[in-house]
Amino acid sequence: MQPYIPNILPLGNLDFARLISWIGPANAALARYDGLLQSVVNPAVMLSPLTQREAVLSSKIEGTQATVDEVLEFEAGLEFESEKVKDIQEIVNYRKALAMASEFLEHRPITLSLLQQMHAVLLDSVRGANKTPGEFRRDQNWIGPAGCTIEQASFVPPSPLQLLDHLQTWENYLAVDDVDILVQTAVAHAQFELIHPFKDGNGRIGRLLIPLFLYQKRALGSPMFYLSEYLEAHRDQYYGRLQAISRGDDWTGWVAFFLEAVTDQARANTDRVRAILALYEEMKQQITVLTRSQHAITVLDTLFDRPIFRSSDFVERSGIPKQTALPFLRTLRDAGILHALREQSGRRPAVLAFRELLNRAEGRHVL
């Protein structure tokens, strides 16, 4: 099998007559979601469970087996067996890469250098750390069953000799405005996956680029539109549509799939954000009454930012004096808002959980 040669961008072979019925609903659903997002005073704090969820689901597509609550429990100091810790660390790195890239985009557009920085963070001290983190590949790679030869591969990415040329063309495409922003996002994501510039981590970097690119193009007020829930649920179709590009140049089929994913996910995200906002308003009233303190909103924001935590970390992150913060936590436990996952023992602090936030963010009973 010969290395894949990427299409020249912008594409000239998209069937817009076929896509038009998908483009309108996808853009409308995303706009409704963004409108809701822009009404959130501090989305990075209030909606942090959605970021955690994206990190878990995008990593799950690549085979990790850890849940949102396990990641938060690990960060709160609970212990897990070594294989689980490896999965959790990959998820933590994904979240760090997203945060770093979001900050980068406050001042500059997406660049190849940013991709390398994200990749270095993603593979830091985890499986794949021997796959040249932060560097584009210099060797020919291929995709297929474990142990297969290049002749048996299902896909052979572009030759490393032309890799930088393809990446530069891709970077230039991000800087222009194509016919439609969501169509351009679909093309940019797929082209990145087909170029496959890294030895490992291409799928996760490619999915991270979706909200980042929409944010760069101002289709989103903040980079918090996460598509991995849909892509993980339709994993076979996701990979099948990408493969149909390399085998049959079916870009229109891929873009239609992507637009359907955006429409479905935007609606699901909107419902989830509304549920979280409703909980915030409920808790604001309840915690204000329970604490009768000027610190009530600080307490609430700290819980939303990290719904599983050590009591000592709560004191540090909230900035509320210890002699005031710890009684607050006892009050919230007595009211059934917080639940203990580990009781205090000697110098070891208690680990507490804000269950209802996790349950609403996940749309199911988690804890």
Salt bridges, closest charged atoms under 4 A:
GLU62 OE2 - ARG207 NH2 2.62
GLU70 OE1 - LYS84 NZ 3.28
GLU75 OE2 - ARG95 NH2 2.50
GLU75 OE1 - ARG306 NH1 3.88
GLU83 OE2 - LYS86 NZ 3.03
GLU83 OE1 - ARG127 NH1 3.67
ASP87 OD1 - ARG127 NH2 2.10
GLU90 OE2 - ARG127 NE 2.87
GLU90 OE1 - ARG204 NH1 3.46
GLU135 OE1 - ARG138 NH1 2.80
ASP139 OD2 - LYS199 NZ 3.37
ASP177 OD1 - LYS217 NZ 2.93
GLU193 OE2 - HIS189 NE2 3.94
GLU229 OE1 - ARG53 NH1 3.24
GLU229 OE1 - ARG272 NH1 3.20
GLU232 OE2 - ARG235 NH2 2.71
ASP250 OD2 - ARG241 NH1 3.14
GLU281 OE1 - LYS284 NZ 3.46
GLU282 OE1 - ARG360 NH2 3.12
ASP305 OD2 - ARG317 NH1 3.49
ASP313 OD2 - ARG310 NE 2.86
GLU343 OE2 - ARG333 NH2 2.73
GLU356 OE2 - ARG360 NE 2.93
GLU362 OE2 - ARG53 NE 3.06
GLU362 OE1 - ARG364 NH2 3.35
